[in-house]
């Protein structure tokens, strides 16, 4: 990783431009946390970067950023810039390229995200970010209220960093969250969910939820059930309790899984038919929400006599042969009956036994 970073920085430097790793990677490097979040800032414009690196993703170049894949590592490279005006409390109205690292750092969110390193991995700390790292403090650059007015996503980012790093929020950030939290209502649900996913999947998720509740953000985030989240074993278990599928964006498989969890929340998660019909994962999540030991649910699932129709020792064709009948709705009814009998141990999963049962009953 470090060798790849060095190569990219030195390549930009070799063309006469300044270039530094900035933000998440440097912060995590100093905290001895493994990170793949590599942002580079430079005074080279996207056009110049395209001349230096032939294959770039230029989809974000309007905001002065390009993406480089080097040695299978993703680099986000952003030109030093000044942001002029903001729309929707989220996006800069205008971007002006500059040649000043200090001024570029001023536009960023928190001091701990402004520490830079050059190609020799020497630290450049113009805004005293290391001091706040040592204090384990999330502190805004300049006026916290203004920072949140410029980009309301920073409210959730502050809580996310406090959660994942175990840091405290500075007094001015805490006060600004209370004053500006209403701005979250106009933020896109997609961006809110991205940050909430990171909070809810953190190893310190409970602390994150406590912070969201401390600032009474459940109303502004339209998550009235946030207080009901007790089990935080997985990201999907949190969202299942929050019941926000109609508001926040989920893909079809996530929606289906949350629907299944809601269904089995009302059922016995150790019942063989429930485990058979809905599978191990939805029942495990529902069980964890209800406080049932996951080990018990896994053992119950593993002990099922069959886990799918394919494991029944009889086929549709064989049932038709036994009864001398053509295909029809009766097949499904017989299959369901046999499934249930086998699952509850009332009928051996054996062709001869099943055949005898069918002849006797049907």
Order of alpha helices (4+ residues) and beta strands (2+ residues): alpha-beta-alpha-beta-alpha-beta-beta-beta-beta-alpha-beta-beta-alpha-beta-alpha-alpha-beta-alpha-alpha-alpha-alpha-alpha-alpha-alpha-alpha-alpha-alpha
